[in-house]
């Protein structure tokens, strides 16, 4: 997705995946800075540890690092997944790092449900349902028409989750795992490059279709 976006904006950049053990995170991040990388994404289990390495961090967990002038700045672009969604009441399923990363972007009263606390989840009276767990094949709540459903669970080689399928059948507004990936990825792209993200190209890349380049902006 990111490489398709770089090509669409005529940037000679490359996005690569690096597996890093927790005890090697600091060395890996400082190595990227020394090698002249512009930034990085970090994911579970590194989000909180990465924030501690930053000169400035947006909260206590970050998923995007930006390297400039030898400094490390950390950002939480996960909140962009839910940015702009108006809701009076939110049913948030999960209380791990993914759920916490979304909290700054959620409006209204947030009711959090987890197997370690309040369970099972209830979406009664909720305008917005957010599944911030990896559960794909179990319907944790029954969505109803008029609700918005955000699903973070995503697998490139898998079909719709049970929640997404039920939400579409009920006529809900749905942001599935692919769209969630694009939203947070687009925000990271813009932090690194300073240019608008080519959302159409990124969506095609995530969907597995041809990612024709848009004209450079």
NORPE-V555020 format. One record per residue. N is the residue number from 1. PHI is phi in whole degrees, -180 to 180 (NA if undefined). PSI is psi in whole degrees, 0 to 359 (NA if undefined). BURIAL is 1 if it has 16 or more other C-alpha atoms within 10 Angstrom, else 0. Layout:
# NORPE-V555020
n = {N:N}
phi = {PHI:PHI}
psi = {PSI:PSI}
burial = {BURIAL:BURIAL}
This chain:
# NORPE-V555020
n = {1:2:3:4:5:6:7:8:9:10:11:12:13:14:15:16:17:18:19:20:21:22:23:24:25:26:27:28:29:30:31:32:33:34:35:36:37:38:39:40:41:42:43:44:45:46:47:48:49:50:51:52:53:54:55:56:57:58:59:60:61:62:63:64:65:66:67:68:69:70:71:72:73:74:75:76:77:78:79:80:81:82:83:84:85:86:87:88:89:90:91:92:93:94:95:96:97:98:99:100:101:102:103:104:105:106:107:108:109:110:111:112:113:114:115:116:117:118:119:120:121:122:123:124:125:126:127:128:129:130:131:132:133:134:135:136:137:138:139:140:141:142:143:144:145:146:147:148:149:150:151:152:153:154:155:156:157:158:159:160:161:162:163:164:165:166:167:168:169:170:171:172:173:174:175:176:177:178:179:180:181:182:183:184:185:186:187:188:189:190:191:192:193:194:195:196:197:198:199:200:201:202:203:204:205:206:207:208:209:210:211:212:213:214:215:216:217}
phi = {NA:-67:-66:-64:-67:-60:-63:-65:-101:56:-103:-85:-119:-141:-104:-126:-98:-131:-84:-130:-74:-53:-77:-109:-61:-60:-63:-65:-65:-68:-67:-62:-61:-64:-84:89:-65:-87:172:-162:-100:-128:-133:-55:-103:-99:-62:-75:-64:-64:-61:-71:-87:-82:-70:-140:-135:-90:93:-95:-145:-132:-120:-134:-112:-123:-107:-146:58:80:-100:-115:-112:-113:-133:-109:-86:-60:-65:-68:-62:-110:-59:86:-85:-84:-153:-85:-136:-117:-98:-104:-99:114:-134:-87:-60:-63:-66:-63:-67:-82:-53:-63:-97:-91:-101:81:-77:-104:-103:-101:-125:-152:-67:-88:-139:-76:-155:-79:-70:-131:-102:-61:79:-88:-86:-131:-114:-125:-98:-106:-117:-83:-68:-112:-107:-128:-89:-77:-140:-102:-71:-127:-55:97:-90:-104:-121:-115:-117:-88:-62:-149:-142:-59:-104:-118:-84:-67:-75:-60:-65:-64:-61:-67:-67:-64:-63:-83:85:-75:-78:-124:-114:-88:-61:-67:-66:-61:-60:-65:-63:-72:-67:-64:-65:-63:-54:-70:-66:-72:-99:77:-125:-62:-75:-83:-60:-63:-65:-66:-65:-65:-64:-68:-76:89:-91:-67:-100:-61:-74:-83:-59:-58:-87}
psi = {310:321:323:321:318:315:321:332:16:40:129:64:163:138:122:155:136:122:124:127:150:321:355:5:311:316:321:314:315:332:321:319:314:328:356:18:152:339:189:157:147:147:184:133:25:356:318:320:323:322:325:342:350:147:324:135:144:83:186:4:135:153:355:129:138:127:119:130:33:0:153:117:135:140:154:94:353:329:340:343:324:3:134:357:117:130:142:322:133:130:105:115:115:146:23:197:321:317:315:326:332:337:318:340:357:137:159:189:125:119:117:134:135:158:342:353:243:119:144:165:151:128:13:126:2:140:331:131:128:121:105:33:167:7:122:324:14:133:101:331:159:106:154:157:140:345:155:136:127:124:119:336:130:137:128:327:17:159:202:148:165:320:315:316:316:322:318:317:329:352:21:159:128:131:105:180:326:314:323:317:317:317:313:326:323:320:321:314:314:327:319:317:332:12:157:141:139:85:322:319:318:320:319:321:317:325:350:8:177:130:72:139:136:158:142:140:NA}
burial = {1:1:1:1:1:1:1:1:1:0:0:0:0:0:0:0:0:0:0:0:0:0:0:0:1:1:0:1:1:0:0:0:1:0:0:0:1:1:1:1:1:1:0:0:0:1:1:1:1:1:1:1:1:1:0:0:1:0:0:1:1:1:1:1:1:1:1:0:0:0:0:1:1:1:1:1:1:1:1:1:1:1:0:0:0:0:1:0:1:1:1:1:1:1:1:0:1:1:1:1:1:1:0:0:0:1:1:0:0:1:1:1:1:1:0:0:0:0:0:0:1:1:1:0:0:1:1:1:1:1:1:1:1:0:1:1:0:0:0:1:1:0:1:1:0:0:1:1:1:1:1:1:1:1:0:0:0:0:0:1:1:1:1:1:0:1:1:0:0:0:0:1:1:1:1:1:1:1:1:1:1:1:1:1:1:1:1:1:1:0:1:1:1:0:0:0:1:1:1:0:1:1:1:1:1:1:0:0:0:0:1:0:1:1:0:0:0}
